[in-house]
Amino acid sequence: MRARTLNQIVSAARSYSTTTTTITTASTSPQRKNLVGLSLDQLQHELETHVSDHRSFTGLQIWKHMYQQGITTFDNMTTLSRSLRSYLSDHYVVDYGQVKLDRTARDETRKWLVGYDDPRAVVEMVMIPEPSRNTLCVSSQIGCSLNCSFCHTGTQKLLRGLTAAEVVGQYMIAAHRAGDFPRTSANHKRNLSNIVFMGQGEPLYNWRQVSQAIRVLTDERGIAFPKPKITVSTSGVVPLIPKVGSELGVSLAISLHATRDSLRDELVPLNKTFPLESVLEACKEYAQQKQNRDRRITFEYVMLDGVNDSIQDASRLVKILRDLPAHVNLIPFNPWPGTKYRTSTNAQVDAFEKRVIQGGIFCSVRRPRGSDIMAACGQLKSSHESKLKAAQSSTA
C-alpha cells in the first residue's frame, strides 16, 4: 500500500462567539512581531504588556487558533473581539516563512525550500512518506559548521542558527500541506506522524532555539506532538546529549559513522572535541534517565565503500554499543557532486547488517529516498544562488 499523498493546504476555521477586550495602545514598531515560536507563557506576557483588562484566557484562545486550527490571520480568530483582532493585525503577524520551492521526487519524497526576511536565509526541509508513517525532516541552522567530510550540507558555510519561529514554521508549513489542520480533537490522526531534526545544521549547537521550538511543538494545549515521535540527531555535542531526555523528553539519534577515533576525526571533525568514549558515556546517561528506559537510541552509520564498511568495523560497532539500548541505522552513502566517497555495495551493506544483528544489536538499512531531487540523507544544501535560481526558473 502506497503512502498517502499530502493534501492541499487547509485554511478553513470554525466560527465562535465574540468576547470584548479593551485595548491599550502601545508604541508602534515599524515591524510587526511574529507570534510563531513563542511559548504560551511568552504569548500571555506579550498580551499583558499591551492589552489592558487582559483576560487570562485570551492568550490560550490565540494559541489554539494558531496551533489547533492552523489560522494565520487574526481576522479569522473570531472568538476574539473585533478591536483586539484589529490591534493584533497592526502589531503582530503569524508567519511561517515563505515557500520558495516545492518539489516532489519519483518516490513521493517532498522537499521544500523555505526563505525568511533575510534574502540569504534559506533552508530545506523534507517529507518522507512511508506506508505506516510520514516523517518530516527539519533543519535547525542555515548551513552547518561541522564539515563532516561525507556530507553535502557540510560544504555550505554556517550563516546562522534558526529561530524557534523558523523551526516551528517548518512544521506548520508541512502540516498544512498534509491536511493536519484544523485538529478537531486530541485523538485526531496526524498525517505527519514523526519529526526528525536531521536536516541542515547541528541542533545542539542551536540549543536555546531548538529546545524552545520543541516545547511549542509538544505543548499539550496546542500542537501536542508526541515527544517520543520527535528525534533530535546530533554529531555528538556531549554536554547537551543528556538534556535531550531530561529537559525535552524526546528521542535521541547519534551520527556515529565510525568505530574508532582516528577515522571519526576525519569523517566527523567534532570528534576531536568530543571523542567516541565521551559520546557513548553521554548516551549511557541519557539511557539511564527514567523516562528513557524503554527507548532505544538510534545510531546513524553512513556506509562508505572501503572506508568504514568492513566486517571488522561491524564487529567493533557491536562491541562499543553492547551496553546501550541501541538501534543501528545503516545509511548507504548518497553521492553528491565533487565527493571523494563511493557507496558501499549492496552485498557489503547486507553483510555488515547481518554481523551487527548477530551481535545482538538491532539494525536496519535506511534505503535512499528522494535522491533524484537531492533530498536524501546528507544531500541537503540550500545555497542562496543556486536554490533561488531554481525557484525563479520554476515560476517562470
N, C-alpha and C positions, 0 to 999 in steps of 0.2 A: 504494500500500500504506500503510495507516494505521500510525502509530507504536504500538509495543507499550504496552498499558495497564499501569501499575505494579501489581505483585503485592502481596499482603498480607505483613505482616512475617514474617520468617523467623528463628526463635529457637532452632532445634534445634542442638545441639552434639555433636560426636563424643566418645566416651569413651576416656580414656587411662589408663595405669598411674599409680600414686601414688608420689611421692617424699617423703622425710622431711626436714623443715626444723625447726630449733629456734627458738622464738620468745622474744624478749626483750621484756618488757612495757615500753611507753613511757608517758609521761604521757598520760592520756586527754583528748582535746579534746571538748567538747560537740557540735562539728560535724564530721562526717566529711569528709575531704579528697577532692575529686574527682580521679580519676586521668586522666580525659579531658583531652587537651590538653598533657599533659606529654610531653617528648621521652623517648626510650628512656633516654638518659643520666640525665635527671632522675628517671625512674622507678627506675632502678637505685640512684641515690643515696638515694632515699626508703627503699628496702628495706634498703640497707646501714646506714642510720641506725637502723632499728627492728628489724631481724632479725639475731640473732647466727648465726654459722656460715653466713653468707649465701653462696649458690651463684651463680656468675656467670650461670648460665642462667635463674635464677628470673624476673628482670625480663623477659627475652625471652619466656619462657613466657606470662606475663601479657599482655605486649604482643600476642602472636599471638592469644591468646584474645579480646582486645578488638577487634583490628583486622583479623584474618583470619577469625575465627569470628563476630564480632559479639556476643559474650557480654556480658551486662550484670550478671550476678550471680556472685559469687565461688564459690558452692556448685556452679556448673556448670563451674568451671575444674578439671576432675578430674585434670589432671596435677600439681596441687599437693597437698601433704599436707593432711589434714583440719584439723590445728592451724593451718596457715598460712591456710587458707580462712576459718576462724573468726576469726582475728586480723584479716585483711583486711576481713571483713564488719563488724567492730566499729569499725574506724578509717578505712575508705575507702569510696568509692562510685564507680560508673561511671554518670555522669549526663549525658544529652544535653540536658536541658531538657524542658519539658512542652509537648506539642502542645495549644494552646488552641482552635484552629480549623483545619479541613481542608476546603478547598473545591475543586471541580473545575469548570472552565469548559466551555462548549459545545465548544470545540476541544481539550479534554482537558488544557489547561494546568492545573496544580495548584498551589494556594497554601496554605502553612501559616502560621499564627500560632504562634510559639513563645515561651513565657514562662520566666522564671527565678525565683530566690528573691525578688528584689525585685519586688513586685507591679506596679511601674511599668515593669519591664523586659520589654518585648515587642517582637519583631521579626518581619518577614515574610521568607519565602523562597519561591521559585517554581521549579517544574519545568516545562520547556518540551519537550514531545515532538515529534520530527520523524521522518520516515521513516528517516533514516540515523543519528540520534543522539538522546540525551536530555540536555538541558543543565539544570544546577542553578544558579540564580542565588541567591547567598548574600549576607547583609548583614554589614557589618563594624562598624557602630555602631548605637546606638539613637537614631534621629533623625539630623539632619545639620546642620552649621554653615555650609554653603557658600551657602545661599539662592539657588541658581540659579533665575531668575525663572520658567522654564517647567516646573519640576519640582515635583510634588506632595509628594514626600518632603522637599523643602527647606522646606516650610511647617511641618514638625514640628521643634521645637527639639531640639538635641542633649542627650540625657540623659547618655550616657557611651559609651565605646568598649566593644566586646565583648571578652571574654577569649578566649584561644586555645581553651579548653574549649568556649565557646559557639559559636565559629566551626566547630570540628571537629564539635561536636554537631549542627549543622545538616546537615552532610553525612551523619552517621551515621543520623539520623532518616530522611532521604530514601533513603539506600542500603538500609536495612532494608525500607522500603516498596517499593523497586524490586526486591527479591529478590536483592540483591547479596551477601548473607551466607547461609551461610559461603562463603568463597572457597576453592575446592578446589585451585587451582594458580596459578602466576604468570601463566598464559595464560588464566585464567578470564575469559570475556567479561563485560564490565560492561554492565548496563542503563543506569546513569548514566554517560555517556561523557565529559561535559565539565562543568567548574565555572567559573563566571564570578563575579568579585567586582564585581557591578553592582547589588547590592541597596541597602539603606539605608546611607548613610554614605560617607565618603571613606576608602578603605582605607589610603592612605599617611599619613593623619593618625592612624592606629592601627597604625603600622608594626611595633612590637615584637610585638604580639599576632597580627597578621595573618601576619607572617613566621614566627612560631613555629608557627601553625596550618598553614601551607603546608608547612613542614618535616615536620610529623607526617603530613600527607596524602600526601606524596611519598616518605616513608621506605620503601625497598625491602623492609624486613623486616616491614612491616605492610600498610597500605592500598596502598602502591606506586602511587599515582595518577600517570599520566604527566605530567611537567612541562609539555610543550607543550599539553596539554589543559586547563590551568588558565590563566585570563586575569585579570589584575588591571587594573581600569579606574580611571583617575584623571582628575580635572579639571585636573591639571597641577601637582602638588607637585614642582617641578623638581629639588630636591636628591636626591630619592629615586627618580626615574624610572630612572636607570642601574642602581640596586641591584636593581630588579625582575629584571633579567637577570643581573647579576654575582653576586648573593648568593642569589637564589631560582631562577633559570633558567626562569622561567615566561613566558608570553606577555603582551604589553602592549596595552592599549587606552587611547586618549586621548579624553575627552569634549571635542570641539573646538567645534562648533556655530556658529562664526563665523570669518570670514577676515580680519577687521580688529579691532584692539584696541578701538576706540570701541564697537563693537557687542558684542564679547565681554565688555567690562567690565560691560555691562548684563545679558547672559544668564548669564554665569559670573563673578560678582564676584571669584573667586580670581585672575582675570586681572589685577586691579590690583596684586596682589603678584607674580605670575609671568606677565608678558606673553607674547604669542604667540611672539615670537622666541626667548625663553629656553626655552619649552616645546619648540619644534622643535629647538633645539640639544641639549637633553637627549635627545630622541628619536634624534638622529643618534648620540650617544654610545652609547645602548642598541643601535642597529642595527649599530654597528661592533664590538661585542663578538663574539668568535669563535663562541660558542655560538648567536648570534642571526643570523648572516649569511644563513641561508636562511629566516628567519622574518619574516613581514610584521607591521607594526604596524597595528592597527585604529584608524581614526579615526571616532568616532561623531559623527553630524551630524543633529540633530533638524530636521525640515522645518517651518518656521513661515511661514504664509501672509503674504506681503508684508513679511516681516522679513529673512529670510536665504536665500530660495529663488530668487533671480533667476539668470539665465544669467550675469550679471556675477559674482555670488558663486561660481558653479560654476567660472568661468574663474580667479578668484583662488585658489580651492581647488587647482586643478591646479598653479598657479604655486608656491604655498608648499609643496606636497608632492612636487614633481617630483624632488627629490634624496633622497627617503626610500623605503624598501620599504613602500609604503602600500596599505592596503585601506580604502576609504571605505565606511562602513555608514550608509546613509541611513535615518533613523527618522521615519516620519510621526508628527507630534505626536499624543499620546494625551490627549484632553481630560480635565479634572477639574473638580469644582465650584469656581467662583469664578475660574478662569483668564481672563486677557485675550487669550490667544492662540487662533488657529484653525489647523486642519490645512491644509497645502498641498494643492491639488487633485492628483488622480492624474496629470493631464496635466502639471502643473508638476514633480512628482516625477520622472516619466519623462523629461522634457526635461532636467532637472538631471543625472540619472544618465547620460543619453546624452552630455552635454557633458563630464562627468568621464572617461568611458570613452574618448571621442575624444581626450582629452588624455593618454592613456597610463596612466591610473591605474585600478587595479582598483576596481570599485564595484558594490555590490548594495543592494537595498532590504530592510530588515527589516520585514516586514508585522506589524501589531499582533497579539499573542497574549494571550488571557486578559483582554481589556478589559472583558468583562461581569462579571468579579469583581474589577475594579481591580487586575489583576496585570500589566498591560502596562508597558513601559518608562516610567519617570517617574511612575508612579501609586502606588508603594508608600508607604504611610503607616500606622504602627501606633499611633495614639493610644490610650492606655490605656482611656479611657472608651468610645469607640465600638467598638473591637475586642473588648474583654471583654464588652460588652453583646451584641454579635453572637454571641460564643462561648456566652454563657449562654442566649441565646434558641434557639440551635441544639441545645442539650441539654435544653431544657425539655420 
